[in-house]
Amino acid sequence: MGLFSAPLRATANALGLAWWARVDTRQPDVTYWFGPYVRRHTLECKLPAFLADLRSEGPAVLEHRLVRTRRGEPFTIEHQG
């Protein structure tokens, strides 16, 4: 699927059918969006490496949830306050 995967992911995202992981951290207060993926299973397989990378940065809290939605930039949102 390699050659067609990027256009397929872009189409799924444009239609709001793509799978994303929303990852929220505290200290620092940041929301990360990881995706898009056409299949939830693929996201579930790729997510542990992403979460491990974030954990290595030492946030006080790291929570995530999988959502089917349409996303655009920015994929990293720092919360002020």
N, C-alpha and C positions, 0 to 999 in steps of 0.2 A: 504494500500500500504506500510505500515511501514517496513516490512521485506525486501521488494524488492526495496525500494526507494533509498538507498545508491548505490547499483550496477547500477540502472537505471540512476541516476544522473552522476555516473562515466562514464558510456557508452556514455551518451549524451555529456558530456564534452569532452571525447576522440574524438568524431566525430565532434566536433565544433558546436553542436546543442543546447548546454546548454545556459540558460539565466543567465546573470550576471548583477549586478549593478556596474558601475564604479563611484566611489565617489571621487571627488577632493576637497581638502580643501586648503585654503591659511592661512598662519600664524597660524598653521604650514603648510608648503607645503608638503602635503602627498596625495598619491593616495591609496584608499582602494578598494579592489575587494570583493564583497559580492555575494556568490553563491556557487555552481551552482544549478540551478533549471531547471526542465524539462519543466515546464509551466510558461509562462510569468505572468499569473494571480497569481500564487503562490508567485513568487518574488514580485509582486506589493503588495501583502497582508503582506508579512514579512518585506519589506523594511522600512516602517515608524518607527518601533521600532529601527532598526539599525541606521537610520538617527537621531532619537531623542537622542540616546546614544552619537553619534558623536557631535551633537549640544551642549550637556551638557558639552563638553570639551572646548567650546568657540572659535572655529575657526572664523576668520574674514569673510571668504567666504566658503560656502558649496554648491557644484553643483553636480548633478548626472545625469547619463543617463543609460538606459537599453540597453544592447548589447547581441547579440547571438554570442558566440565565444567559443574558447577553452582557458582555463586558467590553469596555474600551479602556484606553489609557486614562489615567495613570494606574499602574498595577501595584504600586506601593504608595500608600497614603499615610503620611505622618500626621498625627493628631496633636494639635497645640492646646495647651491648657493646663 
